Amino acid sequence: MKTLFSRWALDSRLILALLALSLFGVAMIYSTGQLNVPSPVVEGAWIRQLVWFVFGLTAFTVITRISTNWIEWVAVPAYVLAVVLLAVTLVVGTGRGTATGVTSFLQFGGFQFQPAEVAKIATILAVARLMASRVEAPGHGSRRSWQLADVIAPCALVGLPLLLVLLQPDLGTAMAFVGILIAVLFWSGIPLTYLFLLVSPAIALILSFNTWLFSAYMVALIGLLYLRRSRLYTFEYVAVLVFNLAVGTVARLLWDSLAPYQQNRVLVFLDPGLDPRQAGYHLVQSKVAIGSGGLTGKGFTLGTQKRFNFLPEQHTDFIFAVIGEEFGFVGTLLVLSGFAYVLLRLIRMATGAGSHFASFVLFGIFGAWITHVFVNTGMTVGLVPVTGIPLPFISYGGSFLLMCWVAAALAVRVARRD
Amino acid sequence: MNQFQVPNPGASRRTRIAIIGLMTLFGVLTVAFFRLQVLESNTYELRSDSNRLRPFPIAAPRGAVFDRTGRVVASSVPGYSLHVFPSATSGVMETTLERLQSYLDLDDARIELLLERARREPYQPLLVEGDADFDLVSTLEEHRAELPNVVVRMDPKRRYQAARAVSHLMGYVGEVTADELEQEQYSEYSQGMTVGKEGVERQYEARLQGKRGLRYSEVDALGRVVSSPFGQVVEAPEPGVDIHLNLDLDLMEWIHHIFPDSMRGAVVALDVEDGGVLALYSAPTFDPNSFVGGIEPDQWASLNSDPEQPLFNRAVVGRYAPGSTWKLAVAAIGLKLGLVEANEYMPRGCSGAMFVGSARFRCWEESGHGALNLVQAIQHSCNVYFYQLGLRIGLERLLANANEMGFARQCGIDLPRESPGVFPSDLGFWEERFGYRAVETEVLSLAIGQGPNDQTPLGIAQFYLAMARGGQAPAPRILHGEEAGDTWDIGISTEQGEVLMEGLRRVFMPGGTAHLSSVEHWELLGKSGTAQNAQDPQRSHAWFAAMAGPREEQPEIVVVVLVELGESGSIVAAPLAAKSADYFLRKRYGIPTDTIQTLREHLMTGTPARWANW
């Protein structure tokens, strides 16, 4: 027997978890407004978040009534529109709040929104359509042997909006695109070696700052290429090596030739939300907040790090630090479990999806959300570098919350076998 | 439509990898949070506390100050200050101040000033009133609801009894300045603390201050105090030590009462027995209570720009030509050097003036005093006698002896800023100061207390104290119970001292310059002085130095009065000295103080004065 709720939600378990996370988010935004210092910025933010939450639920209701075919059809025009909007944003966009140096918002009358959020979803749909049409579903049916060149089309498709977002510059959202790309490629059944070779230049870039590590890495890479030589064309083989070497050596030389203030400029360019000298401060205060929360926290609205404004961006990017401070390890564990459940559910739904397109859409959303959750919570404890990336369903932000619910609507809609 | 085959072996392998990947990532996160929130939470709790809690000192109540009879001169009472806490909402500060207008005196200009300060420091509590009285505080408490962001802070506050009478002696308190904080003696102090600024408050700061307590208040990321200004008390303050002064507060009030309101000057009264300071008064005066809680800038400016200089301590810092009061020093030097005998008449009688070379030097009595011995010369304050004595001593010897006596030194009173006397140390002084070689006739003006000789009223009192004690005197002490050794020695024998005392006694006798200032119960001795000065050549400073005690006994009190531009020592200054001494002795011997009158006042009111020696 279907209840009214499950008829509305299509997937009661997933939507129940997301509703809980959203409402908890509103409560936490209310808490970040409870300060001992005057701060008009966050005043009434929770009410605005609540209004956007209602918008999100409305959008969810509408989208879940659309046919999957139409969603599949709209993927391409939506992608084109999103890319155009991103390009327009670069020209006429405005910054907002703390990220005033970033041109990520588009203004329509009194209404502002971030095209990047729309682009994320449009890209998921578009890349899902591409993969569904070009490749077999994971392990399904007659297997055509994989070639490294097969990744070029999806890389280009995701790479275009990624590049435009990076130019805003919004490193956090750009990382979400990377997450989508890797997730979709992974789900398409591409050999893990290829996936590794694809990301190997990034690893080379990171390791290039230690000569010994980089040398060892290059030796390992050559060994791997030799083992897989039969499956690679020579030009691919050479391209991977050259690319790794180039990134590892030139990047290092280039970086060292820069004066400290120029290096700072590059860092600020990559993430203008933070002043590099302040990045350390943000992390320290976030760790103090979370650590001082202890096992059970200081109590709802009672976090002192938050109350006295020691925490930066506490209602947006660092809201998880407030959760950690006020609800302690128990609270962080509960919220992480909530996200883990949602992500697990997405994997299950992708696995059991009725079509290639649906499966890739679900796993693409999984890729986007896991990136958001891991990078956002990871940066509050210093696991990953501090980048401006919000926590889905919880962080303050109107269009972000709306798009989270649009993504949720698409997920449950495409997962449904008609 | 593409349909997946279920179960799908390949998909289930990727699914497994995805789930393992997901679990690994969340496992890493869980471990990271577990480490931070469970294993290291103690460290971070401590850091969180030190982040938001800042230590703030709590002022200790200053020690009380008592006079010789146990009367309270200064005490510490609860003081209240009003602050308005900043609010996130704009306009709250304005409306709060407007509401406060109905409770305290806040005109629009003052509100504008306060709003200006609030704009400059938007996150600091705004001090509206530094010294609110208890009635205002209780009224505000009743109206708490409409003034939610008004905070009353309680700090101990200084309260002076007879404030205007004791202002120059006690000094006042104020916030420690940046300059003071750099000094060694204030190394334990911190900004915002109240310290003694002048007088006894400054001199005995170390005893009076006490030990400040400590409280923690919450601050935000920028160090702004954000919670209650009371905070959490960690260490209670220890009140300062009470001190007892030699002062007689009743006498101070009496002097403040009898000193003419329009006049400037000083009164110093010393206890002959131990050199204790019984009174130390300077006019015009000010109200040290107005400094409590921070003096208003316009009030401070008007005190400083007042041509009468009410903040200037004339008794200890002010220096004046001593005039005829200093003739006793010349007499003492003459006796000490054996240049004159008590009954010896000077070769030339006074004819109202005297020629030295071709220059004529005048006596103040134009008709002349005739032939005088030393005692008579003191009685009549005859210039011609002292010219001759001065010439007999000679300039160089006079300088040497006067310096030896201490007329170019400080008395060593326990007060800050005491001025030393100004007196030429040797003949080179004239060349240095005036650019010419001293001639022997310089001794003539010095001999009658003029010339380059400026003494504080305290310095003159010290000299008369030494005479009253037979030649030696300790440094004058304000604090009771700590006697300094004798630092002042005139160097005369008892017999020679008796001669000087006899001269001083005769000043109050018929024919003496202060006879009309004599009083009923006591034997008075003294010397008037009328000193020409640069301030106003037409009007001289009036001096009187007096000693008094029961008849036929040693004097018990020395009083020195200086009235700037008072014109006549015997008419203006002498009655003040006489009545001050009278008041003190009457109080000591239990005689009612409401009938104090000088002989002149008896004569003028027509009441009989049978006690007077006609």
Interface residues (C-beta under 8 A of the other chain):
Chain A: N36 V37 P38 S39 P40 E43 A132 A137 P138 G139 H140 G141 F186 W187 G189 Q285 K287 V288 A289 I290 G291 S292 G293 G294 L295 T304 Q305 R307 F308 N309 F310 G324 G328 F329 T332 L333 L336 F339 A340 L343 L344 I347 R348 A350 T351 G352 A353 G354 S355 H356 F357 S359 F363 F366 I370 F374 T377 G378 V381 L383
Chain B: M1 N2 Q3 F4 Q5 V6 N8 P9 G10 A11 S12 R13 R14 T15 I17 A18 I19 L22 M23 L25 F26 V28 L29 T30 A32 F33 F34 L36 Q37 V38 E40 S41 T43 Y44 E45 R47 S48 D49 N51 R52 P86 S87 A88 T89 Y123 E218 V219 D220 A221 L222 R224 V226 S227
